[in-house]
């Protein structure tokens, strides 16, 4: 799908990270919570189904999700929980399961079964949970019990690991703390506070007091900035483009994409700022810009973990060499994203070099249409679609239906704004 520019006004799908957390936290709170603007995509439905199998009463109405909380105590499932493709589901839910009085087995699809789980099993075992796994991979079995608080220093910056430990900390009598090298996205901390948990944040250290008493809350989920990133890049690299993306979450731990694009010379403005249930949101306006290269290091990666593939697309149109380092974590996502970005953009004519923990991309180059593979990774499929907008000739994206994992209406939304 080539274009003569991007124009219009859109809203992107609700935030995936916040949707997962809203379901989980409301499920272990006391009372009935209402979640508006919930993301009904495959990953979040996996979380919903797992929680229902744990006895949570979740009612899906047209305009909201109604969750009747269980006040920390869930019911033993009648079958193995299936997290599908969702790493967030299995890693975060394991923290809650560690505080239950029963054992739960969790599995997932082929892709998820290749993703490492020792990063969550290690702290949970320190807290007193009994864990069985397939040598650090799925399936895992979490046997809950009486947890003790832990002061955990993580070698990696990961919102999923942090959230897992904090969720387990809700069940431990005392203060549980998690420290990471660089601050990762903080939706869990914000939402736990909103539900009444005692949470302390000092730089890269987060603490929660257990045994917690959570109350119900109503939540509005903003647009997902990781989803908006694809349209931001589409507008900035297509001539004659100007796009407004409405009601996007602009949580400071998620706006790395805005910082990087601005550093590259992108014309971006933020309007109509507001805050709902502890999360800031606004409209983002972006237009075609003459980009220059930049450098992205390991300190920024936690704030850009899902946006690197589409940033690489932008870098193909920037003057100079864009260098990305400290991004080894991308090798254990839905696919090896460093390898996938390098191989597929090369097919389209990109001048790109892959390193152990990053990429170097020279630009600007003219991209050409090619047969490329998403490797069943939703972020790869969407990034390649953005690249195809400026490619000469037709591009064919294999397995592009994987966008259903996070953005089922992606291609329909794209068609609306392409001139």
N, C-alpha and C positions, 0 to 999 in steps of 0.2 A: 504494500500500500504506500505509494509515493504521494507526496503532497506539494501543494503550492502555498503552504502556510497553515498555521494553527490559529483559530480565532473562536471566541465565544466565552461562555460562562458555564462552569460545571460544578458539581459536587462529586467527590470521590466516595468510595465505600467507607463505612465506619472503621475505626481503628481496630485492627486485629488483636494487638497486644492488650488493649483495654477491654475488649469484648471477652477474651478468655478470663481475665482477672475479675471482671464484674460477675461473671457466672460463678466462679469458684468462691470468691469472698462472700457473696450474698448467700451461697449455699450453706456456709458454716456460720452465718449470723443468726441472730434471734429475731424472728419476725418476717414480714413479707417485703421484698424489695422489687422495685420496678425498673427495668432497664430499657431505656428508649434509644433508638437508632443502633440496634445491635447488628453486628455483621453476620449475616446468614451465609457463610461460606464454609467449605468442607472442613477446614481446621477447627473452626469454632463449633460446628455441629458435632465434631468428634468429642469436644469437651462436654457439650450438653448431653450427649448420649452416655458418656462415662458417668456423669453426675446422676443422671436418671437411674442408671444401673446400681448406683450407690444409695438409692432410696430418696433422692431429692425430688420434691414436687416442683416441676418446671412447666409452666404453661406458656406456650408460644402464641400470642395474639398478633394481629396484623401490625400494630404500631408499637408493641412493647413485649418484653419477656417478663413474666411474673414468676418470681422465685420465692418459695416458702422455705425459709432457712431452717436448719436442723440444730442450731446452737452448738456447733463444733462436732456433734456426734453424727456420723453417717452409718449406713447399714451395710452389712457384708453383701457383696454382689453375688448374684446367682451364676455368673459366668465370667470368663476372662474379659477384662476391659480392653477395647480396641481403640488406640489413639490415632489410627490411620496414618497420615503423613505428618502429624503435628507433634513436633518436639516440645512445644510449649505445654501441650496437654500432659504429656507423660512426665516432664520434669517438674512442673509446678504442682501437679496433682499428687506426685509422690511425697511432697512435703506435708500435705494434708493427710495422706494415708498413713504416714509415719506416726501420727497421733491417734489413730483408731485402735480398736481392740480386736481387730481381725487381720487376716492376711489377704492381700489382693494381688492378683497377677495382671500385668499389663503387657500388651503386645502392640505391634504396629505393622505398617506395610514394609515392603522390601527396602525402600529408601531409608525409612526411620530406623530400621533394624541395623543399619550400618553406622548410625550416629552414636557417639560415645556417651555412656551413662555413668561412668565412674565419677565424673565431676559432681554428680548429685548423691551417689551412693556413699561416697567417702564421708561427707559431713553428716549425713543421716545416721550412718553407723556410729559415728562419734557421739551422737545424741541418744543412742540406745535402740534404734530401730534395727530389726533383723532383715537383711536384704539378700536375696538370691538373684543371680543374673547369669546371662550367657557370656561369661568371661568379660563382663563390663558392657555388654550390649543387651538389647531386648531379646527375648522377653525378660522382664524382671518381676520378682515377687517382693512386695513390701509387707512385712509383718509389723504392725504397730505395737505400741506398748507405752510404758511410762517413760517419757522423754526427759532428758536433763538439758539445761541450757548449755550453749557452746559459744565460745568466742573464736570465730572461724576466719582465718586469713586465706583468701583465695589467690591462687597463682594467676588466674585469668579474670578478666572483667566480663561478667556475664549476668544479665538481668534474670535469666532463667535460673541459674544456680542461686543467685541472691534471693529470688522469690521463693524458691524451694526451701531454703534455710529459714527464711522469715516465716513462712507458713508453718513449718514444723515448730518454730519458736512460739507460735500461738498456744501450743499444747505443753510447753515446758515451763515448769514453775521457776520463774526468775527471768533474767535478762539474757536474751540471745542476740549476739552481734555478728555482723558479716562485714569484712573489710576487703576491698578489691583494689587492684593497682590504679585503675582509672574509673571514674564514675560511669556506670551504665544507666540505661533508661530507668526512670524512677516511678513508673506508674503504680507499682505495688505499694511503695511507701505512702504515696499520696492517697491511694484508695483505702488502705488500712486505717489511716488517720480519719478519713471520711466516715468509716464504719465504726469509729470509736476506739480503735486500738491505741495503746501508748507507744508511739514511735519516736525515736530520736535519730537525727541525721547530723553527723559532723564530718564534713568533707566526704571522703570515700567510705566512711564507716556508718552503717545503719544498724540500729538496735530496736528490738521489740520486746515488750514485757508480756510474759505469760504467767499464769494461764489467763488468756484474754477473754473479755466479754464483748462481743461484737453486736451492735444493733443494726437493724435493717436501714436501708437508705435507697433513695431514688437516684438513678444515674442517667446522664445523657452522654453518649459516646461521640466524640468529635470525629471528623473525617481523618482518615489515616494518612499522615504525612509521607509514609513510605510508599503508599499508593499514589499520592500526589506527585512524588518525585519523578515518575515516568512522564507525566504530562508537563511538568516544569522543564525537564530536559527537552522534550519534544518541541516546546515553544521556543526555547532559547537557541536551538540549533536550526530551526526552520525560518527562512527569511519571510518577511511580511507577517510575523506572528505576534499576537498579544492575547493572553489568556488570563481569566480570573477563575481561581479555584476557591470556592466558598466553604466557610466553616471547617477549616483544617486545624487539627491539633498542632499547637506550636510550643509544646512542652520543651523547655531548654535542653533536655537530654535527648531530644529527637531532631533538633533543627540543624544538625551538622550539614545536611544537604543544602540548606539555604546559605550557611556560612561558606561552604566550599564553592558553590556557584557564584556567590558574590565576589569571592576572592579571584575567581576566574574572569570576572568582568561582567557577570550577568546583571541585567536590569531587573531588580526584584523590589517590590514594595509590599508592605503589610498594612492592611486596613481593617477597621471594625473589630478591634481586639476586645475580647471579653473572657470571663472565666466561669465555668460551670462545674460544680462538684469537684473542685480542686484542680481541674485541668484547663489551661488556657487554650483558646482557639481564635481564629481570625481568617480573613480573606487574604489569599496570596495572589498578587498580580505579577506576571512575568512576560517579557517580550524578547524577541530576537536580539541577540547580542554578539558582538565580536569577542570571542573568548581567547584567553591566554592560559598557558599551562600553569599547574600548581603542584605542590607536594603535599601528600597526606601521610601522616606518620601514625605509629601505634597508639598514641594518646587520643587520636580522633576516631579510630576505628570503632570503638564501642558505640559512638554516636552515629555511625554510618553503616552499621553491620549489614543492613539490608539494601543499602543504596549504591554500594560499590559497583555492581554490574552496570547500572545505568549511568553512573559517573564516568565509567570507562567509555561509554558511547559518546558522552559529551566531550571527553578528552580527545577523541579522534578528530574533532572539529576545532580544537584549541591550538593556538600558535605555540610551538615548543614541545618539550617532553614533560608529560605529567607522570610523576612517580608516586606510587602507592606502596607503602611498606608497613610491616607489623600486622599484616592481614591474614596470617596463617589460619585463623579461625574460619575463614571462608572455605577452607578445604573440607570441613566437616559439617557443612550445611546440607540442604536437600540434594545437592551434588557438590563436587569439587568446583566451586565457583571460579576460582582463579584459573584453573585449567580450562573450564568451559568458556569463560569470557575470552581467553586468549585464542582458543582453537576456533570458535565460531565467528568472532570478529575478524580474524585473519582470513577466513573464507570470504568475507565481504570486502576485503582489501585493506584492513587496518594494519598499521605498522605498530605491532605490539609485542612485547617481550615478557615472558613469564619468569618469575623468580620463586624461590621457596616460600616467601611470605608476602609476595606482592607482584606488581606489574609496572611496566614502563610503556607509555603510549605516546607516540610521536604524531603531531598533527600540524596543520589540518591535512586530511586526505579525503579523496572522493571515494565514498563507499559504493559498492555495486551489489546488485541483487544476487542471492545465492541460496542454495538449499542448506539450511542450518538447523541445528537440533537444540531443543530446550533442555534435554536430558530430564524431562518431567519436573523441572524446577520452575515454579511460577515466576520468580523474579528474572530468570533467564529468558523465559518466553516473552515477557513484557519488555525487557531491555532490547531484545532482538527486533520486536515490533517497532520500537522507537527508532532503532537504527534503519529499519526498512523505509521509514518516511523520507529519508534523505538519500536513499540508495538509487543509483541508476539501474533501471530494470526491475524485474519482479523478484521478491524474496519469498521463499517457502519455509515456514517454521514448523518443524516436526513436533508432534505432541504438544501443540499450543493449548489444548483443552485443560492443561494443568493449571491455567490461571484460575480455575474454579476453587483452588485451594484458598485463595485470598481475595480474588477480585473477579467474580463470575461475569460481571457486565463490562469488563475491560475493553473488549473489541468494539462493543456497541457504543461505549463512551468515546472511544477514539474516533469512530466514524462521524460522530456528531460535530466534532470540532475541526476536522480536516477539510480544508478548502478544496 
